[in-house]
């Protein structure tokens, strides 16, 4: 998941707002995500189709070992817990 840290305030027309909200509702998404995707598409970022293509390529992989989602979540949780117990070595070295 992406972490967003930059806030941007813009003024738009009522018609633009209506279109954004309509599109967000159609996609079952937030207005903000529709705007971010539009920026990526217009300015050369990674668009929705590219992301979906990457997901399809990953889903088509064969022969690679992987953990099912629940086991992966558990492994991540355990790794985080171990890091907390160890105090995240190397973090103070920055």
N, C-alpha and C positions, 0 to 999 in steps of 0.2 A: 504494500500500500504506500502510496506517495505521502510524504509529509509536506504540508504547505506552510510556509512561514511569511509570505509576503501578502500584505493586504492592499487592495486597490479599490478606490471609490470612483465610480463613473456616473455621469448623468446620461440617461437614455430617454427616448420618447415613450409615451404611453403605448403606442403601437409596438415598439420594440419590446417593451416589457410584456405585453400581451403575447407576442410571438414566442418569446423566451419561455414564458410560463406554459404555453400550449405545448411547445416541444418537450419541455421537461416532463410534463404530465404524460405525453405520448410515450416517452422513454422510461417512465417511472424512475426519474432521476431528479436531482436537484438542479435549480437554475444555474448555480455556480459550476456544476460539472458540465453543463451544456456550454457555458461561456468558456471554460478552460479548454474543452475539446475544440470549439470553434477557433480559439487562438492557436492551438497546435496545428489544426488543419490549414489555417490561413498563413501561418508563419513558419511552417515546416517542422512542427513537432511530431511526435508519434501519435497518429490518429487511431481512432477506434478500430478501423479495419485492420491496421497493422497489428494492433494488440490481439485482436481475435485470431488473426493469422498465426501469431506466435503461439497462442493457446492451442490452436489446432495442430501445429507442428509438434508441440510438446506431447499432446494427447496421442499422436501417431507414433511416438517413439516406442521401439520394441527392443527387448534384450537388456535394457538398463535396469539396474536394481533401484528400487525406490521404496519409500515408506508410504503406506496408506495415510490419508490426511490425519486421522485421529492419532496414529502413532507418531507422525511428524510433529503435531501439536505437543504431544507429551514429551518428545525429545527436546523440543525448543524450551518448554517449561522447565525441564530438568536442567538444561544447560544454563538457563537464566538463574535458577536457584543456586546452582553451583557457583556461578559468577558472583552472586550476592554474598554467599558464604566465604568466598576467597577475597572479597573486596575488589573485584575486577582488577587483577594484576595488570600493570602497565598503564593504567589510567592516570596515575599520578606522574608518570614520566613525560607527559606532554609539555 
